[in-house]
Amino acid sequence: MREKNFWTDHFEAERGRLRSVAFRMLGSKSEAEDAVQEAWLRLERTGGDGIDNPGGWLTTVVGRICLDMLRARTKRREDPIDGDEGEVQHADPGIAADEQAALADSVGLALLVVLERLTPAERLAFVLHDMFDVPFEEIGRIVDRSPVAARQLASRARRRVQGLPETPSADYERRKGVVAAFLAASRDGDFAGLLAVLDPDVVFHADADAVRLGSLAEMHGAQAVATNFKGKATAAKLALINGQLGLAVVLGGALKVVVRMDVEGDRIVAIESIADPALLADMEVVYL
């Protein structure tokens, strides 16, 4: 009984913050309450075993629950906004108007509109990091991506929130040229060409599915990355992946792997390889 009271006290101390996180994620008070209650039920089932940081554990659990709810909501969406076939509505029409109004009051009407147009993973990364200071390492665990990829999600969401283009026109062609040069050098086995477009401290991460397909899980430094990609990428195509430049590997007519790249200046500073079929299915891939 004493142990149960211990976890009950911890949960009650965190309830208000967890409700705020879930409300900003979901835009619905009732759904936020459901998410927080589900987090409590999961805490009860664990009995607190192995939990060293109750606040962090509960935030992670609520984040995952909200992400699942947003993804389920996304699959139900079909209606475009303002007749624009290229724009998908992220708001759930089932959410009550008073709940939308309450959220608008708490985050601002303009921000609410933008939040509704973010992908579930972008919304989670932006809300947790920019509103609640959750580290990218924890966000990455929630969305099953590396901390680098979580940072990219938040950055992309932040650009949209600030009203900036998804791919800023001023340097889009330059960044596209960097990625295209990487692709050409990889195909041609041009080691020097790869080094020319890789930052000396470039970091590479691959998800578990990409590792099962033969990728290394992690690499650090231009030499290691260039050695790994030399003579490869023969099946890769230059692409925009959820608005971010990278490569798409297509085999047998099916998308098997995406390789997302973060470009700063004239160098690639981060690369992430993703082969998880569920994640690939949720991605918008535009071949260039």
C-alpha positions in Angstrom: 0.0 0.0 0.0 2.8 2.4 0.9 4.5 1.7 -2.5 1.2 2.3 -4.4 0.8 5.6 -2.5 4.3 6.5 -3.5 3.5 6.1 -7.3 0.1 7.7 -6.9 1.7 10.8 -5.3 4.2 11.0 -8.2 1.5 10.6 -10.8 -0.7 13.3 -9.2 2.3 15.6 -9.1 2.8 15.2 -12.8 -0.9 15.1 -13.9 -1.2 18.8 -14.7 1.9 18.8 -16.9 0.9 15.6 -18.6 -2.5 16.9 -19.3 -1.0 20.1 -20.8 1.3 18.0 -23.0 -1.5 15.7 -24.2 -3.9 18.7 -24.8 -1.4 20.5 -27.0 -0.6 17.2 -28.9 -4.2 16.2 -29.4 -6.2 19.5 -29.3 -8.9 17.8 -27.3 -9.5 17.9 -23.5 -11.3 14.6 -23.5 -8.7 12.8 -25.6 -6.0 14.3 -23.4 -7.7 13.0 -20.3 -7.9 9.6 -21.9 -4.2 9.6 -22.8 -3.2 10.6 -19.2 -5.5 8.0 -17.7 -4.0 5.3 -20.0 -0.5 6.4 -18.8 -1.7 5.8 -15.2 -3.0 2.4 -16.0 0.4 1.5 -17.6 2.2 2.8 -14.5 0.0 0.6 -12.4 0.7 -2.5 -14.5 4.4 -2.0 -14.2 4.3 -1.4 -10.5 7.0 1.1 -10.9 9.6 -1.6 -11.7 12.7 -0.2 -13.4 11.5 3.4 -13.3 14.2 5.8 -12.1 12.7 9.0 -13.4 8.9 9.0 -12.9 8.3 12.3 -14.6 10.4 11.4 -17.7 8.8 7.9 -17.9 5.3 9.3 -17.7 6.1 12.0 -20.4 7.5 9.3 -22.7 4.4 7.1 -22.2 2.0 10.0 -22.7 3.9 11.0 -25.8 3.7 7.6 -27.3 0.0 7.3 -26.6 -0.7 10.7 -28.2 1.5 9.8 -31.2 -0.6 6.6 -31.7 -3.8 8.6 -31.4 -2.6 11.2 -33.9 -1.6 8.5 -36.4 -4.9 6.8 -36.1 -6.6 10.2 -36.6 -4.4 10.8 -39.7 -5.5 7.6 -41.3 -9.1 8.8 -41.1 -8.4 12.1 -42.8 -9.5 12.5 -46.4 -10.7 16.1 -46.9 -8.3 18.7 -48.2 -8.1 22.3 -46.8 -9.5 25.1 -48.9 -9.8 22.9 -52.0 -6.0 22.4 -52.2 -5.5 18.8 -53.1 -1.9 19.0 -52.0 -2.7 20.0 -48.4 -4.0 17.5 -46.0 -6.1 18.4 -43.0 -4.7 17.2 -39.7 -7.6 18.3 -37.4 -10.1 15.7 -36.4 -13.6 17.1 -37.3 -14.9 15.1 -34.3 -13.2 17.4 -31.8 -15.7 19.8 -30.2 -15.5 23.5 -31.1 -15.1 24.5 -27.4 -12.1 22.2 -27.1 -10.5 23.8 -30.2 -11.2 27.2 -28.8 -9.6 26.3 -25.4 -6.5 25.1 -27.2 -6.4 28.2 -29.3 -6.5 30.3 -26.2 -3.6 28.3 -24.7 -1.3 28.3 -27.7 -2.7 31.1 -29.9 -5.0 30.7 -32.9 -2.2 31.0 -35.6 -0.1 28.4 -33.9 -3.1 26.1 -33.5 -3.7 26.2 -37.3 -0.1 25.3 -38.0 0.0 22.6 -35.4 -3.0 20.9 -37.1 -1.0 20.8 -40.4 2.1 19.1 -39.0 2.6 15.4 -39.3 2.1 13.5 -36.0 5.9 13.1 -35.5 6.6 16.8 -36.3 3.9 17.9 -33.9 5.2 15.7 -31.1 8.8 16.8 -31.6 7.8 20.5 -31.6 5.4 20.3 -28.7 7.7 18.3 -26.4 10.9 20.1 -27.2 9.9 23.7 -27.9 7.0 23.9 -25.3 8.2 21.5 -22.6 12.0 21.3 -23.1 12.1 17.5 -23.5 15.5 16.5 -24.8 15.8 15.1 -28.3 17.2 11.8 -27.0 13.8 11.2 -25.2 11.8 12.4 -28.2 13.8 10.1 -30.5 12.9 7.1 -28.3 9.2 8.0 -28.5 9.1 8.3 -32.3 11.6 5.4 -32.8 14.2 7.6 -34.5 17.7 8.9 -33.7 18.2 12.2 -31.7 19.4 13.7 -34.9 16.2 12.8 -36.7 14.1 14.1 -33.8 16.0 17.4 -34.0 15.2 17.5 -37.7 11.5 16.9 -37.1 11.4 19.8 -34.6 13.4 22.0 -36.9 11.1 21.3 -39.8 8.0 21.9 -37.6 9.6 25.1 -36.3 10.1 26.5 -39.8 6.4 25.8 -40.6 5.3 27.4 -37.3 7.4 30.5 -38.1 5.8 30.7 -41.6 9.0 29.8 -43.4 8.9 27.6 -46.5 9.4 23.8 -45.9 12.5 24.0 -48.1 13.7 27.7 -48.1 14.0 28.8 -51.7 17.2 30.8 -51.0 19.3 27.8 -50.5 17.2 24.9 -51.7 19.1 24.5 -55.0 22.4 24.6 -53.2 21.4 21.9 -50.8 19.9 19.8 -53.6 23.2 20.1 -55.4 25.1 18.8 -52.4 22.9 15.7 -52.0 23.0 15.1 -55.8 26.8 15.3 -55.7 26.8 12.8 -52.9 24.6 10.4 -54.9 26.8 10.7 -58.0 30.0 10.2 -56.0 28.5 7.2 -54.3 27.4 5.6 -57.5 30.8 6.3 -59.2 32.9 5.0 -56.3 34.4 8.5 -56.1 35.9 8.5 -52.6 37.3 12.1 -52.9 33.9 13.3 -54.2 32.2 11.9 -51.1 34.7 13.5 -48.8 34.1 16.8 -50.6 30.4 17.0 -49.6 30.7 15.3 -46.1 31.3 17.4 -43.0 34.4 16.0 -41.2 32.2 15.2 -38.1 29.2 13.8 -40.1 27.1 11.4 -38.1 25.2 8.4 -39.6 22.4 6.4 -38.0 20.3 3.5 -39.3 17.2 2.0 -37.8 16.9 -1.6 -36.9 15.2 -2.6 -40.2 18.0 -0.9 -42.2 20.6 -2.8 -40.1 18.8 -6.0 -40.9 19.2 -5.1 -44.6 22.9 -4.9 -44.1 23.6 -1.3 -43.0 25.8 -0.4 -40.1 23.9 1.0 -37.2 26.1 4.0 -36.6 29.1 5.8 -38.1 31.0 8.9 -37.2 33.3 11.0 -39.4 33.6 11.6 -43.1 36.2 8.8 -43.7 33.9 6.1 -42.3 30.8 7.3 -44.1 32.6 7.8 -47.4 34.1 4.3 -47.2 30.7 2.8 -46.5 28.9 4.6 -49.3 31.6 4.3 -52.0 30.4 2.3 -55.0 26.8 2.0 -53.6 23.5 3.9 -54.0 23.0 2.3 -57.4 19.3 1.9 -56.7 18.9 5.2 -55.0 17.0 8.2 -56.4 17.2 11.9 -55.3 14.0 12.7 -53.4 12.2 14.9 -51.0 11.2 12.9 -47.9 8.5 14.7 -45.9 10.0 17.9 -47.4 13.6 17.0 -46.6 16.2 16.3 -49.2 17.6 12.8 -49.3 17.7 9.5 -51.2 15.0 6.9 -51.8 16.0 3.3 -52.5 13.5 1.6 -54.7 13.8 -2.2 -55.4 11.3 -4.1 -57.5 9.1 -1.1 -57.8 8.7 -0.7 -54.0 10.3 1.8 -51.6 12.6 -0.1 -49.3 14.8 2.5 -47.7 14.9 6.3 -47.3 18.2 8.1 -46.5 17.5 11.6 -45.1 20.3 14.1 -45.1 20.8 17.3 -43.1 22.9 19.8 -45.0 24.6 22.8 -43.5 26.5 25.1 -45.8 28.0 22.9 -48.5 28.4 19.8 -46.4 26.2 17.0 -45.2 26.3 16.9 -41.4 23.9 14.1 -40.6 22.5 11.1 -42.4 19.7 8.7 -41.3 18.7 5.5 -43.0 15.2 4.3 -42.4 13.7 1.0 -43.5 10.9 0.5 -41.0 7.9 -0.4 -43.3 5.4 1.4 -40.9 7.4 4.6 -41.0 8.0 4.4 -44.8 4.2 4.0 -45.3 3.6 7.3 -43.4 6.2 9.3 -45.4 5.6 11.5 -48.3 8.3 10.8 -50.9 8.6 13.0 -54.0 11.2 11.8 -56.5 13.2 14.6 -58.1 
